């Protein structure tokens, strides 16, 4: 019942909003993002991610290579390497 109330409330807010939200420049409205590449530009980004929880922990390294086809269109290749992962939970 409580879950349904949240869903109906969220749907009502989404449908009842008459204001459009636009990001400034490239990227999302909130948070950090990989910048887009200029036409013909290349980028190389890396990151280390970790997760700790009741089910265990995991650590991963990720490298991403990007190429700008146009100023607004980019293709990316992401290659993760998992150092350790949480054990799969039995159902």
C-alpha positions as CSV (number, residue, x, y, z in Angstrom):
1,X,0.0,0.0,0.0
2,X,2.8,2.4,1.0
3,X,4.7,1.6,-2.2
4,X,1.7,2.3,-4.3
5,X,1.2,5.7,-2.6
6,X,4.8,6.7,-3.5
7,X,4.4,5.6,-7.1
8,X,1.1,7.5,-7.5
9,X,2.6,10.6,-5.9
10,X,5.7,10.5,-8.1
11,X,3.6,10.0,-11.2
12,X,1.4,12.9,-10.2
13,X,4.3,15.2,-9.7
14,X,5.9,14.2,-13.1
15,X,2.6,14.6,-15.0
16,X,1.6,17.7,-13.2
17,X,4.8,19.6,-13.8
18,X,4.5,22.1,-16.6
19,X,8.0,23.4,-16.5
20,X,10.7,22.0,-18.7
21,X,14.2,21.5,-17.3
22,X,17.2,22.0,-19.4
23,X,20.9,21.5,-18.6
24,X,23.3,24.3,-19.2
25,X,25.7,23.3,-22.0
26,X,26.7,19.6,-22.1
27,X,26.1,17.2,-19.3
28,X,23.4,16.4,-16.8
29,X,21.5,18.9,-14.7
30,X,23.0,17.5,-11.5
31,X,26.2,15.6,-10.9
32,X,29.5,15.2,-12.6
33,X,29.9,13.8,-16.1
34,X,32.5,13.0,-18.7
35,X,32.9,16.1,-21.0
36,X,31.8,15.6,-24.6
37,X,34.6,15.7,-27.2
38,X,34.8,18.2,-30.0
39,X,34.4,16.9,-33.6
40,X,37.4,14.7,-34.2
41,X,38.5,14.9,-30.6
42,X,39.6,12.0,-28.4
43,X,39.4,11.5,-24.7
44,X,40.7,8.9,-22.2
45,X,39.2,8.7,-18.7
46,X,39.8,6.3,-15.8
47,X,38.0,5.6,-12.6
48,X,38.2,3.3,-9.6
49,X,34.8,2.2,-8.1
50,X,34.1,0.4,-4.9
51,X,31.0,-1.0,-3.2
52,X,30.6,-2.0,0.4
53,X,27.4,-3.6,1.7
54,X,25.8,-6.2,3.8
55,X,26.3,-8.8,1.0
56,X,30.0,-8.1,0.6
57,X,32.3,-5.7,-1.2
58,X,33.7,-5.2,-4.6
59,X,36.3,-3.1,-6.3
60,X,36.7,-2.3,-10.1
61,X,38.9,-0.2,-12.3
62,X,37.4,1.3,-15.5
63,X,39.0,2.9,-18.5
64,X,36.9,4.7,-21.1
65,X,38.1,5.9,-24.6
66,X,35.8,8.4,-26.4
67,X,35.7,10.0,-29.8
68,X,33.7,13.0,-30.9
69,X,31.8,12.3,-34.2
70,X,30.2,15.7,-34.0
71,X,30.1,18.3,-31.2
72,X,26.9,16.7,-29.8
73,X,27.6,13.0,-30.7
74,X,30.3,10.9,-29.1
75,X,31.1,7.2,-29.1
76,X,32.8,5.6,-26.1
77,X,34.3,2.3,-25.3
78,X,34.5,1.3,-21.6
79,X,36.7,-1.5,-20.4
80,X,36.2,-2.6,-16.8
81,X,38.7,-4.7,-14.8
82,X,37.2,-6.3,-11.6
83,X,39.7,-6.7,-8.7
84,X,37.2,-8.3,-6.4
85,X,33.4,-8.8,-6.4
86,X,30.8,-9.6,-3.9
87,X,29.7,-13.2,-3.8
88,X,26.5,-14.0,-5.7
89,X,23.6,-14.3,-3.3
90,X,21.7,-17.6,-3.3
91,X,17.9,-17.3,-3.9
